[in-house]
């Protein structure tokens, strides 16, 4: 706890804007606390923060004003001994990165429940995650809208990597939308940390995990890039990756055998090529976060500047790319049930091309 207090103090000293100050929040200042869900190692609650976050400097009163009665999310550590370090790392990452980078879901600070001693992150409440958003909206999304989403995600990842941190757990449940700002943010920094942080266990959402990580190598910046490629595919297709595979072994064998989700017809060529670069079986052939961000920035700019005639034509073609409403949750976050370290990674293949070959070999 002493370290976290020092971290809060350090963040306050580094802050140049009132609305990003992190602080210790008395639990008595939180009302209407209600359980929402469970995720990873934490339980998630919603609450009302009576004082609210700092807003701006009042030059007349010569003091900082607050945005009072603010709805917030509380992320509580479960009473599980093995989860302690993970939650501690998340707290450290949120306090450091969200204090510096607006593209990461904002963390206001920490609180402690006096009745049981549990610590909680106090975070901004977002409106919806990408998984649910695609489930509800995909058939109405134009390529123009889809390019904007991935452009904002790649920018956020670039800033995380700029902090010399690796996210390690990117998937559509961790990408959150703010309707107020009309912007997408990266969240859940539970596994995020320094690039040289050793990680012997594989956690995460299996369909998004890079093949080299599955077979036992360390997470790297390139592992995050692979996860982004799967997100790019999901945004284009409207479906979670490997939705038709129920068993862990089947998904693992597909990934390490180079099978990738089938790119949907009508996907713009430059976007398709970028996906393929990012999910290459060889991590060294994937672009870094800066190169990816710059390429997506250009693609997105081209689409945002699209003429009205082309935009109308795209809207007319939406019917062609509609997907059935069978959008289901992909495999939930968990530690892999067994080791796959002895398996060899094969080159990239399209799912349609290689699925039958894999089935025949079983």
VOBA-1610 file (N, C-alpha, C; in pm, whole numbers, padded with zeros to 5 digits, always signed):
BEGIN
Unk+00082-00120+00000Unk+00000+00000+00000Unk+00086+00126+00000Unk+00199+00121+00073Unk+00290+00236+00077Unk+00335+00273-00063Unk+00363+00169-00147Unk+00408+00197-00284Unk+00299+00270-00362Unk+00172+00224-00347Unk+00062+00286-00422Unk+00041+00430-00377Unk+00058+00457-00249Unk+00048+00595-00200Unk+00155+00683-00264Unk+00276+00628-00274Unk+00384+00702-00339Unk+00354+00722-00487Unk+00294+00619-00551Unk+00259+00629-00693Unk+00156+00738-00715Unk+00054+00746-00627Unk-00047+00852-00638Unk+00020+00988-00623Unk+00107+01001-00525Unk+00177+01129-00503Unk+00261+01166-00624Unk+00329+01068-00683Unk+00413+01093-00801Unk+00327+01139-00919Unk+00212+01072-00939Unk+00122+01110-01048Unk+00070+01252-01029Unk+00039+01288-00904Unk-00010+01423-00877Unk+00095+01528-00909Unk+00220+01498-00877Unk+00329+01591-00907Unk+00349+01608-01057Unk+00327+01499-01133Unk+00350+01502-01277Unk+00231+01560-01354Unk+00116+01572-01289Unk-00006+01615-01358Unk-00001+01764-01391Unk-00037+01796-01515Unk-00042+01936-01557Unk-00185+01983-01582Unk-00282+01889-01580Unk-00423+01924-01603Unk-00506+01878-01483Unk-00596+01963-01432Unk-00678+01926-01316Unk-00761+01800-01338Unk-00812+01782-01461Unk-00904+01670-01484Unk-00836+01535-01497Unk-00705+01528-01478Unk-00639+01397-01478Unk-00564+01371-01348Unk-00597+01447-01244Unk-00535+01423-01114Unk-00585+01290-01057Unk-00493+01206-01011Unk-00533+01083-00942Unk-00523+01107-00792Unk-00608+01039-00715Unk-00613+01069-00572Unk-00660+00949-00491Unk-00636+00956-00361Unk-00691+00859-00268Unk-00834+00903-00237Unk-00932+00816-00262Unk-01074+00852-00249Unk-01132+00782-00126Unk-01177+00856-00026Unk-01236+00792+00092Unk-01357+00707+00053Unk-01365+00588+00107Unk-01477+00498+00075Unk-01610+00560+00115Unk-01609+00644+00218Unk-01731+00711+00263Unk-01784+00810+00161Unk-01698+00845+00062Unk-01740+00938-00043Unk-01804+00866-00161Unk-01822+00735-00148Unk-01885+00654-00253Unk-02020+00603-00204Unk-02125+00624-00284Unk-02260+00583-00247Unk-02321+00493-00352Unk-02433+00428-00315Unk-02509+00343-00407Unk-02419+00241-00478Unk-02336+00175-00402Unk-02245+00076-00459Unk-02323-00051-00493Unk-02319-00091-00621Unk-02394-00208-00666Unk-02303-00300-00748Unk-02317-00428-00723Unk-02237-00528-00796Unk-02282-00533-00942Unk-02185-00537-01034Unk-02216-00547-01177Unk-02181-00684-01234Unk-02054-00720-01224Unk-02010-00844-01287Unk-01874-00884-01232Unk-01825-00995-01281Unk-01693-01044-01242Unk-01608-01054-01367Unk-01483-01008-01359Unk-01396-01014-01476Unk-01253-01038-01436Unk-01192-01140-01496Unk-01053-01171-01463Unk-01039-01205-01316Unk-00951-01131-01247Unk-00929-01153-01104Unk-01012-01059-01018Unk-01099-00979-01077Unk-01165-00873-01003Unk-01317-00882-01010Unk-01380-00823-00909Unk-01524-00801-00914Unk-01547-00655-00950Unk-01650-00630-01032Unk-01676-00496-01082Unk-01805-00442-01019Unk-01798-00320-00970Unk-01914-00254-00908Unk-01936-00119-00976Unk-02058-00069-00962Unk-02087+00068-01004Unk-02121+00148-00879Unk-02086+00275-00878Unk-02110+00357-00759Unk-02124+00503-00799Unk-02166+00584-00703Unk-02171+00729-00723Unk-02065+00793-00634Unk-01977+00867-00696Unk-01871+00939-00625Unk-01925+01077-00591Unk-01948+01103-00463Unk-02016+01224-00420Unk-01940+01350-00462Unk-01813+01358-00425Unk-01734+01478-00461Unk-01703+01483-00609Unk-01674+01368-00668Unk-01641+01363-00810Unk-01499+01408-00838Unk-01461+01395-00963Unk-01325+01425-01005Unk-01302+01575-01017Unk-01176+01614-01008Unk-01142+01754-01033Unk-01176+01790-01177Unk-01227+01913-01194Unk-01273+01955-01326Unk-01187+02065-01385Unk-01186+02180-01319Unk-01108+02293-01372Unk-01074+02391-01259Unk-00989+02485-01291Unk-00947+02586-01194Unk-01044+02703-01196Unk-01099+02736-01079Unk-01187+02852-01065Unk-01101+02971-01025Unk-01080+03062-01120Unk-00989+03175-01095Unk-01044+03273-00992Unk-01178+03282-00981Unk-01236+03373-00883Unk-01221+03319-00741Unk-01255+03190-00724Unk-01245+03129-00591Unk-01103+03081-00560Unk-01020+03083-00665Unk-00881+03037-00653Unk-00872+02895-00595Unk-00950+02807-00657Unk-00948+02666-00616Unk-00997+02578-00732Unk-00964+02450-00722Unk-01011+02355-00822Unk-01156+02320-00796Unk-01235+02318-00901Unk-01375+02275-00889Unk-01385+02126-00922Unk-01494+02064-00880Unk-01513+01922-00903Unk-01641+01896-00983Unk-01639+01783-01055Unk-01757+01735-01127Unk-01829+01641-01031Unk-01924+01694-00956Unk-01984+01621-00845Unk-02082+01513-00890Unk-02109+01420-00795Unk-02206+01312-00816Unk-02180+01236-00946Unk-02059+01188-00957Unk-02013+01121-01079Unk-02030+00969-01067Unk-02091+00908-01168Unk-02100+00762-01171Unk-01965+00703-01207Unk-01919+00606-01128Unk-01787+00547-01150Unk-01795+00395-01141Unk-01689+00332-01190Unk-01672+00188-01180Unk-01568+00158-01072Unk-01598+00061-00988Unk-01503+00015-00887Unk-01456-00124-00925Unk-01326-00143-00930Unk-01269-00273-00964Unk-01200-00328-00840Unk-01261-00433-00782Unk-01215-00486-00653Unk-01134-00613-00670Unk-01027-00621-00593Unk-00946-00742-00589Unk-01021-00853-00517Unk-01029-00969-00581Unk-01086-01085-00515Unk-00993-01133-00404Unk-01049-01201-00306Unk-00966-01255-00198Unk-00901-01385-00242Unk-00818-01374-00344Unk-00747-01490-00397Unk-00598-01456-00394Unk-00521-01535-00323Unk-00380-01503-00302Unk-00304-01488-00432Unk-00333-01574-00530Unk-00260-01571-00657Unk-00293-01449-00740Unk-00402-01380-00706Unk-00442-01263-00785Unk-00377-01135-00736Unk-00317-01137-00618Unk-00267-01014-00559Unk-00169-00939-00649Unk-00071-01010-00703Unk+00031-00946-00784Unk-00028-00888-00911Unk-00122-00962-00972Unk-00184-00914-01096Unk-00260-00784-01071Unk-00338-00780-00963Unk-00414-00660-00933Unk-00321-00544-00901Unk-00213-00572-00828Unk-00116-00469-00794Unk-00056-00410-00921Unk-00022-00497-01018Unk+00035-00450-01144Unk-00067-00365-01219Unk-00195-00407-01215Unk-00298-00329-01283Unk-00311-00191-01220Unk-00312-00186-01088Unk-00322-00057-01019Unk-00206+00034-01059Unk-00086-00022-01059Unk+00033+00055-01095Unk+00024+00105-01239Unk-00018+00015-01330Unk-00026+00051-01472Unk-00131+00159-01495Unk-00249+00141-01434Unk-00355+00240-01452Unk-00314+00376-01398Unk-00256+00378-01280Unk-00219+00504-01220Unk-00113+00576-01301Unk-00023+00500-01361Unk+00086+00559-01439Unk+00041+00599-01578Unk-00017+00503-01651Unk-00046+00526-01793Unk-00168+00615-01813Unk-00277+00591-01738Unk-00397+00672-01760Unk-00376+00816-01715Unk-00278+00837-01627Unk-00244+00972-01586Unk-00177+01050-01699Unk-00112+00977-01790Unk-00037+01042-01897Unk-00108+01037-02031Unk-00189+00932-02053Unk-00244+00906-02186Unk-00396+00907-02185Unk-00455+01000-02258Unk-00601+01014-02262Unk-00669+00898-02334Unk-00592+00820-02411Unk-00651+00713-02491Unk-00672+00584-02411Unk-00626+00582-02288Unk-00647+00467-02199Unk-00759+00503-02102Unk-00845+00405-02072Unk-00958+00430-01984Unk-00910+00494-01853Unk-00972+00604-01818Unk-00927+00689-01707Unk-00945+00622-01571Unk-00842+00631-01489Unk-00846+00584-01351Unk-00835+00706-01260Unk-00936+00729-01176Unk-00938+00846-01089Unk-00850+00828-00965Unk-00833+00704-00923Unk-00752+00679-00805Unk-00790+00549-00736Unk-00764+00543-00607Unk-00787+00421-00528Unk-00874+00450-00407Unk-00943+00346-00361Unk-01018+00353-00237Unk-01001+00220-00164Unk-01043+00216-00037Unk-01037+00093+00041Unk-01165+00078+00122Unk-01225-00042+00112Unk-01345-00072+00189Unk-01304-00102+00334Unk-01344-00018+00429Unk-01300-00037+00568Unk-01356-00162+00633Unk-01467-00215+00579Unk-01530-00332+00641Unk-01452-00461+00617Unk-01380-00467+00503Unk-01306-00591+00473Unk-01161-00566+00429Unk-01123-00439+00417Unk-00985-00407+00381Unk-00954-00418+00233Unk-01054-00448+00149Unk-01030-00463+00005Unk-01001-00328-00061Unk-00899-00328-00146Unk-00868-00209-00225Unk-00943-00213-00357Unk-00977-00095-00408Unk-01049-00085-00534Unk-00990+00026-00620Unk-00982-00001-00750Unk-00955+00106-00846Unk-01085+00181-00871Unk-01080+00312-00875Unk-01197+00394-00907Unk-01178+00447-01048Unk-01265+00404-01140Unk-01244+00430-01282Unk-01366+00497-01345Unk-01343+00562-01456Unk-01451+00625-01530Unk-01546+00519-01585Unk-01674+00548-01584Unk-01773+00455-01638Unk-01787+00479-01788Unk-01765+00375-01865Unk-01782+00383-02010Unk-01919+00326-02048Unk-01954+00336-02176Unk-02091+00301-02217Unk-02108+00158-02265Unk-02009+00106-02339Unk-02026-00027-02397Unk-01889-00078-02443Unk-01872-00211-02442Unk-01747-00265-02496Unk-01765-00299-02644Unk-01655-00320-02712Unk-01657-00342-02856Unk-01734-00468-02893Unk-01723-00571-02812Unk-01792-00697-02840Unk-01943-00676-02848Unk-01999-00610-02746Unk-02143-00584-02744Unk-02182-00485-02853Unk-02096-00387-02877Unk-02124-00286-02980Unk-02137-00350-03118Unk-02045-00439-03151Unk-02052-00507-03280Unk-02174-00597-03289Unk-02208-00659-03179Unk-02325-00745-03175Unk-02451-00666-03210Unk-02457-00543-03161Unk-02576-00460-03180Unk-02573-00380-03310Unk-02454-00337-03353Unk-02445-00234-03457Unk-02379-00277-03587Unk-02319-00397-03592Unk-02232-00426-03705Unk-02301-00411-03839Unk-02424-00454-03852Unk-02492-00449-03981Unk-02527-00307-04024Unk-02510-00211-03935Unk-02531-00070-03972Unk-02400+00006-03990Unk-02288-00059-03960Unk-02159+00010-03965Unk-02105+00018-04107Unk-02066+00137-04147Unk-01997+00154-04275Unk-01848+00129-04253Unk-01775+00114-04364Unk-01629+00101-04351Unk-01570+00229-04292Unk-01634+00340-04322Unk-01590+00467-04266Unk-01592+00463-04113Unk-01699+00409-04058Unk-01713+00398-03912Unk-01616+00296-03855Unk-01598+00185-03928Unk-01509+00080-03879Unk-01364+00127-03878Unk-01325+00203-03979Unk-01187+00254-03984Unk-01160+00349-03868Unk-01260+00427-03831Unk-01244+00519-03718Unk-01218+00441-03589Unk-01290+00331-03569Unk-01273+00251-03447Unk-01131+00199-03437Unk-01084+00133-03543Unk-00952+00070-03535Unk-00841+00176-03532Unk-00865+00290-03594Unk-00767+00399-03589Unk-00746+00446-03445Unk-00855+00458-03370Unk-00845+00503-03231Unk-00781+00396-03142Unk-00808+00270-03172Unk-00748+00161-03094Unk-00597+00154-03117Unk-00556+00165-03243Unk-00413+00156-03274Unk-00336+00276-03217Unk-00401+00391-03212Unk-00337+00508-03151Unk-00316+00484-03001Unk-00417+00427-02935Unk-00405+00398-02792Unk-00294+00298-02765Unk-00286+00194-02849Unk-00180+00095-02830Unk-00042+00158-02851Unk-00031+00246-02949Unk+00096+00314-02972Unk+00142+00387-02846Unk+00049+00455-02778Unk+00086+00529-02657Unk+00122+00435-02542Unk+00054+00320-02534Unk+00091+00221-02431Unk+00232+00171-02455Unk+00262+00138-02582Unk+00397+00090-02615Unk+00501+00201-02597Unk+00460+00325-02618Unk+00550+00437-02598Unk+00592+00448-02451Unk+00507+00399-02362Unk+00540+00395-02219Unk+00625+00272-02184Unk+00672+00202-02288Unk+00752+00080-02271Unk+00673-00030-02199Unk+00542-00032-02223Unk+00455-00132-02161Unk+00392-00219-02268Unk+00363-00344-02233Unk+00293-00438-02319Unk+00158-00466-02255Unk+00050-00463-02332Unk-00082-00483-02274Unk-00105-00628-02234Unk-00077-00721-02324Unk-00083-00866-02300Unk-00223-00927-02301Unk-00328-00846-02310Unk-00463-00905-02301Unk-00564-00825-02384Unk-00528-00794-02507Unk-00618-00718-02594Unk-00724-00808-02655Unk-00848-00771-02638Unk-00960-00839-02704Unk-01080-00745-02702Unk-01188-00782-02769Unk-01299-00689-02788Unk-01375-00656-02660Unk-01357-00734-02554Unk-01419-00701-02427Unk-01342-00594-02351Unk-01219-00567-02394Unk-01133-00468-02328Unk-01123-00336-02404Unk-01201-00324-02510Unk-01205-00199-02587Unk-01339-00133-02556Unk-01334-00014-02495Unk-01456+00048-02442Unk-01485+00181-02512Unk-01616+00210-02522Unk-01662+00328-02597Unk-01724+00431-02505Unk-01690+00557-02527Unk-01754+00669-02459Unk-01843+00742-02558Unk-01973+00739-02532Unk-02067+00807-02621Unk-02049+00958-02612Unk-02017+01006-02493Unk-01997+01150-02473Unk-01886+01203-02562Unk-01775+01130-02568Unk-01659+01174-02648Unk-01658+01116-02788Unk-01749+01021-02814Unk-01751+00947-02941Unk-01611+00893-02970Unk-01559+00816-02874Unk-01420+00770-02885Unk-01405+00633-02819Unk-01309+00555-02874Unk-01280+00421-02823Unk-01150+00421-02744Unk-01151+00348-02632Unk-01037+00346-02540Unk-00997+00201-02508Unk-00869+00182-02477Unk-00821+00052-02430Unk-00831+00049-02278Unk-00880-00064-02226Unk-00897-00080-02082Unk-00828-00206-02033Unk-00856-00241-01906Unk-00811-00364-01842Unk-00661-00386-01857Unk-00586-00309-01783Unk-00440-00319-01789Unk-00386-00418-01687Unk-00463-00520-01656Unk-00425-00615-01553Unk-00296-00688-01580Unk-00264-00710-01708Unk-00141-00781-01742Unk-00039-00686-01804Unk-00077-00559-01811Unk+00010-00460-01874Unk+00129-00430-01784Unk+00245-00414-01845Unk+00362-00383-01763Unk+00485-00366-01848Unk+00600-00348-01785Unk+00724-00326-01858Unk+00753-00437-01957Unk+00817-00401-02066Unk+00848-00499-02170Unk+00940-00609-02120Unk+01017-00579-02015Unk+01110-00680-01964Unk+01052-00759-01846Unk+00921-00740-01819Unk+00857-00815-01710Unk+00837-00959-01752Unk+00894-01052-01677Unk+00883-01194-01709Unk+00743-01243-01681Unk+00692-01330-01767Unk+00560-01389-01747Unk+00566-01535-01786Unk+00556-01623-01688Unk+00570-01766-01715Unk+00436-01831-01744Unk+00326-01767-01707Unk+00194-01824-01731Unk+00126-01753-01847Unk+00042-01827-01919Unk-00032-01770-02031Unk-00176-01746-01986Unk-00212-01617-01979Unk-00349-01582-01947Unk-00404-01503-02065Unk-00536-01494-02073Unk-00593-01410-02176Unk-00706-01478-02250Unk-00754-01409-02351Unk-00863-01457-02433Unk-00802-01533-02550Unk-00813-01664-02549Unk-00735-01752-02635Unk-00733-01715-02782Unk-00847-01685-02848Unk-00841-01656-02992Unk-00757-01535-03030Unk-00722-01452-02931Unk-00644-01331-02958Unk-00497-01346-02922Unk-00459-01461-02867Unk-00321-01480-02821Unk-00230-01520-02937Unk-00116-01455-02948Unk-00022-01481-03057Unk+00034-01623-03047Unk+00063-01686-03162Unk+00110-01825-03161Unk+00237-01846-03080Unk+00329-01750-03086Unk+00456-01768-03013Unk+00434-01769-02862Unk+00332-01697-02816Unk+00300-01696-02673Unk+00239-01830-02631Unk+00154-01885-02717Unk+00090-02014-02688Unk+00193-02124-02669Unk+00300-02120-02750Unk+00401-02227-02740Unk+00508-02196-02635Unk+00487-02093-02555Unk+00572-02073-02438Unk+00673-01962-02443Unk+00675-01883-02551Unk+00768-01770-02555Unk+00710-01651-02478Unk+00797-01555-02448Unk+00754-01437-02372Unk+00661-01349-02456Unk+00573-01276-02386Unk+00496-01171-02451Unk+00592-01061-02497Unk+00565-01005-02613Unk+00645-00894-02665Unk+00551-00788-02721Unk+00607-00677-02765Unk+00526-00576-02833Unk+00454-00639-02953Unk+00524-00729-03022Unk+00467-00794-03141Unk+00347-00881-03107Unk+00342-00933-02985Unk+00227-01013-02943Unk+00101-00927-02937Unk+00116-00803-02890Unk+00003-00709-02891Unk-00042-00679-03033Unk+00052-00667-03125Unk+00019-00638-03265Unk-00065-00751-03324Unk-00030-00876-03291Unk-00110-00990-03337Unk-00254-00977-03286Unk-00270-00943-03160Unk-00404-00928-03103Unk-00482-00818-03174Unk-00413-00711-03210Unk-00479-00602-03284Unk-00528-00652-03420Unk-00451-00739-03485Unk-00493-00795-03614Unk-00623-00871-03599Unk-00636-00949-03492Unk-00759-01024-03469Unk-00875-00928-03444Unk-00849-00820-03372Unk-00951-00717-03351Unk-00991-00651-03483Unk-00894-00625-03568Unk-00923-00566-03699Unk-01014-00658-03780Unk-00985-00789-03773Unk-01069-00885-03843Unk-01210-00886-03783Unk-01219-00883-03651Unk-01349-00888-03583Unk-01434-00766-03619Unk-01372-00650-03627Unk-01444-00529-03664Unk-01494-00537-03807Unk-01417-00601-03894Unk-01458-00612-04035Unk-01563-00719-04056Unk-01561-00824-03976Unk-01650-00938-03998Unk-01777-00936-03913Unk-01769-00872-03798Unk-01883-00871-03708Unk-01896-00997-03625Unk-01794-01082-03626Unk-01799-01208-03552Unk-01674-01221-03464Unk-01686-01288-03349Unk-01566-01318-03271Unk-01481-01419-03346Unk-01350-01418-03327Unk-01263-01513-03397Unk-01286-01657-03351Unk-01277-01749-03446Unk-01289-01893-03420Unk-01417-01927-03343Unk-01526-01863-03383Unk-01653-01880-03312Unk-01708-02022-03323Unk-01669-02094-03429Unk-01724-02228-03451Unk-01644-02339-03382Unk-01542-02299-03307Unk-01460-02399-03239Unk-01490-02396-03089Unk-01536-02508-03036Unk-01576-02514-02895Unk-01461-02551-02802Unk-01365-02627-02851Unk-01263-02682-02764Unk-01131-02605-02773Unk-01067-02590-02660Unk-00940-02519-02652Unk-00836-02577-02747Unk-00825-02710-02751Unk-00725-02774-02836Unk-00742-02737-02983Unk-00867-02733-03029Unk-00893-02701-03169Unk-00847-02559-03203Unk-00876-02465-03114Unk-00835-02326-03137Unk-00683-02315-03136Unk-00621-02378-03038Unk-00474-02375-03029Unk-00410-02431-03154Unk-00456-02548-03198Unk-00396-02612-03315Unk-00415-02527-03440Unk-00530-02461-03452Unk-00551-02371-03565Unk-00451-02256-03562Unk-00436-02193-03448Unk-00348-02076-03438Unk-00203-02112-03468Unk-00153-02218-03405Unk-00011-02250-03425Unk+00014-02316-03560Unk-00090-02371-03624Unk-00075-02425-03758Unk-00092-02318-03866Unk-00099-02193-03823Unk-00102-02083-03918Unk-00238-02050-03973Unk-00343-02112-03919Unk-00478-02083-03969Unk-00526-01953-03906Unk-00572-01863-03992Unk-00626-01737-03947Unk-00771-01726-03994Unk-00852-01645-03926Unk-00991-01628-03969Unk-00999-01582-04114Unk-01102-01628-04183Unk-01120-01595-04325Unk-01162-01449-04340Unk-01084-01374-04414Unk-01115-01233-04435Unk-01241-01221-04521Unk-01335-01139-04476Unk-01467-01133-04540Unk-01459-01063-04676Unk-01543-01104-04771Unk-01548-01037-04901Unk-01581-00889-04884Unk-01522-00807-04968Unk-01549-00664-04963Unk-01457-00587-04870Unk-01366-00657-04801Unk-01271-00587-04714Unk-01174-00507-04800Unk-01157-00378-04774Unk-01065-00296-04854Unk-00925-00358-04858Unk-00862-00352-04975Unk-00734-00419-04996Unk-00626-00374-04897Unk-00614-00242-04875Unk-00509-00193-04787Unk-00532-00239-04642Unk-00657-00249-04604Unk-00692-00296-04469Unk-00665-00446-04457Unk-00701-00519-04561Unk-00676-00664-04565Unk-00526-00693-04555Unk-00447-00621-04632Unk-00301-00643-04630Unk-00241-00610-04493Unk-00295-00507-04429Unk-00244-00468-04297Unk-00278-00575-04192Unk-00396-00631-04200Unk-00433-00742-04110Unk-00333-00856-04125Unk-00305-00892-04250Unk-00214-01005-04275Unk-00073-00977-04224Unk-00029-00853-04237Unk+00103-00816-04182Unk+00105-00834-04030Unk-00003-00792-03967Unk-00007-00790-03821Unk-00024-00928-03759Unk-00084-01022-03832Unk-00099-01157-03774Unk-00001-01257-03834Unk+00104-01207-03892Unk+00207-01296-03948Unk+00259-01390-03839Unk+00286-01515-03877Unk+00336-01614-03781Unk+00471-01575-03723Unk+00548-01499-03799Unk+00680-01453-03754Unk+00665-01315-03688Unk+00685-01305-03557Unk+00670-01176-03489Unk+00757-01066-03547Unk+00872-01102-03602Unk+00965-01002-03657Unk+00912-00938-03784Unk+00815-01002-03849Unk+00758-00948-03973Unk+00637-00858-03947Unk+00591-00853-03824Unk+00477-00766-03792Unk+00526-00622-03776Unk+00445-00524-03814Unk+00485-00384-03794Unk+00486-00351-03645Unk+00564-00251-03608Unk+00558-00206-03469Unk+00437-00114-03452Unk+00410-00072-03330Unk+00289+00005-03302Unk+00289+00139-03375Unk+00407+00200-03390Unk+00414+00328-03460Unk+00380+00311-03608Unk+00440+00212-03672Unk+00413+00188-03815Unk+00267+00153-03837Unk+00211+00071-03748Unk+00070+00034-03758Unk-00019+00156-03741Unk+00011+00238-03642Unk-00068+00358-03617Unk-00066+00452-03736Unk+00052+00472-03797Unk+00063+00563-03912Unk-00012+00509-04033Unk-00005+00378-04056Unk-00077+00319-04169Unk-00228+00331-04150Unk-00275+00304-04027Unk-00419+00314-04001Unk-00465+00459-04005Unk-00379+00549-03963Unk-00411+00691-03968Unk-00438+00735-04111Unk-00354+00688-04204Unk-00372+00722-04345Unk-00498+00658-04403Unk-00519+00529-04373Unk-00638+00461-04424Unk-00764+00529-04371Unk-00765+00560-04242Unk-00882+00624-04182Unk-00906+00762-04242Unk-00799+00838-04262Unk-00813+00972-04319Unk-00874+00966-04457Unk-00832+00868-04537Unk-00889+00850-04670Unk-01040+00826-04663Unk-01081+00746-04566Unk-01224+00715-04553Unk-01303+00832-04496Unk-01246+00905-04401Unk-01317+01020-04345Unk-01334+01131-04449Unk-01244+01135-04548Unk-01253+01235-04655Unk-01329+01184-04776Unk-01392+01070-04762Unk-01467+01009-04872Unk-01579+01102-04919Unk-01597+01110-05050Unk-01700+01197-05106Unk-01839+01144-05071Unk-01939+01231-05076Unk-02076+01192-05044Unk-02126+01082-05136Unk-02083+01087-05264Unk-02129+00986-05360Unk-02075+00848-05324Unk-01945+00843-05290Unk-01886+00715-05251Unk-01945+00665-05120Unk-01972+00758-05029Unk-02029+00719-04900Unk-02169+00660-04919Unk-02248+00720-05007Unk-02382+00667-05035Unk-02373+00529-05098Unk-02276+00513-05189Unk-02257+00382-05252Unk-02220+00277-05149Unk-02138+00315-05052Unk-02100+00221-04947Unk-02221+00183-04863Unk-02306+00280-04833Unk-02426+00252-04755Unk-02517+00155-04829Unk-02526+00173-04960Unk-02610+00084-05041Unk-02558-00058-05041Unk-02426-00074-05023Unk-02366-00208-05026Unk-02364-00277-04890Unk-02416-00211-04787Unk-02414-00272-04654Unk-02488-00405-04650Unk-02596-00416-04728Unk-02676-00539-04728Unk-02592-00659-04767Unk-02493-00638-04854Unk-02410-00749-04903Unk-02330-00811-04789Unk-02281-00726-04698Unk-02191-00774-04594Unk-02259-00799-04460Unk-02393-00803-04458Unk-02462-00827-04332Unk-02433-00967-04280Unk-02422-00979-04149Unk-02396-01109-04087Unk-02517-01151-04007Unk-02531-01282-03991Unk-02640-01333-03910Unk-02618-01294-03765Unk-02728-01284-03691Unk-02720-01244-03551Unk-02688-01364-03462Unk-02573-01424-03488Unk-02529-01535-03404Unk-02400-01500-03333Unk-02385-01370-03306Unk-02265-01321-03241Unk-02263-01373-03098Unk-02163-01453-03068Unk-02152-01515-02935Unk-02021-01473-02870Unk-02014-01489-02741Unk-01889-01461-02671Unk-01784-01561-02712Unk-01665-01511-02743Unk-01554-01602-02769Unk-01501-01652-02636Unk-01401-01741-02641Unk-01353-01802-02517Unk-01314-01697-02414Unk-01363-01715-02293Unk-01341-01617-02189Unk-01196-01620-02140Unk-01160-01512-02071Unk-01024-01503-02018Unk-00997-01616-01918Unk-00886-01682-01936Unk-00849-01788-01844Unk-00705-01827-01871Unk-00648-01899-01777Unk-00517-01957-01799Unk-00535-02084-01880Unk-00447-02107-01978Unk-00458-02229-02058Unk-00447-02351-01967Unk-00531-02451-01995Unk-00541-02566-01905Unk-00420-02657-01912Unk-00340-02647-02018Unk-00221-02729-02027Unk-00115-02659-02111Unk+00003-02714-02111Unk+00115-02653-02183Unk+00119-02699-02327Unk+00151-02605-02416Unk+00167-02637-02559Unk+00308-02601-02605Unk+00404-02603-02512Unk+00539-02553-02540Unk+00614-02636-02643Unk+00578-02763-02659Unk+00654-02849-02751Unk+00604-02838-02895Unk+00497-02764-02916Unk+00441-02754-03051Unk+00519-02654-03135Unk+00518-02677-03265Unk+00591-02592-03359Unk+00494-02502-03433Unk+00533-02376-03452Unk+00449-02281-03523Unk+00469-02296-03672Unk+00358-02299-03747Unk+00363-02306-03892Unk+00325-02171-03953Unk+00344-02159-04083Unk+00319-02032-04151Unk+00170-02002-04161Unk+00140-01879-04206Unk+00001-01833-04211Unk-00079-01904-04319Unk-00204-01932-04287Unk-00297-01989-04384Unk-00436-01934-04359Unk-00513-01930-04466Unk-00652-01888-04454Unk-00733-02001-04393Unk-00828-01969-04308Unk-00907-02070-04237Unk-00975-02165-04334Unk-01031-02113-04439Unk-01104-02196-04534Unk-01011-02294-04604Unk-00888-02250-04633Unk-00795-02334-04708Unk-00745-02453-04627Unk-00724-02433-04497Unk-00653-02535-04422Unk-00737-02614-04322Unk-00859-02570-04296Unk-00942-02638-04197Unk-00959-02785-04229Unk-00990-02817-04354Unk-01015-02956-04391Unk-00890-03041-04374Unk-00774-02983-04405Unk-00649-03056-04390Unk-00625-03092-04244Unk-00657-02996-04155Unk-00639-03022-04012Unk-00736-03130-03965Unk-00862-03121-04009Unk-00963-03219-03970Unk-00922-03358-04015Unk-00869-03370-04138Unk-00830-03500-04192Unk-00714-03561-04115Unk-00631-03476-04055Unk-00511-03527-03989Unk-00537-03573-03846Unk-00655-03545-03794Unk-00685-03580-03654Unk-00711-03729-03636
//
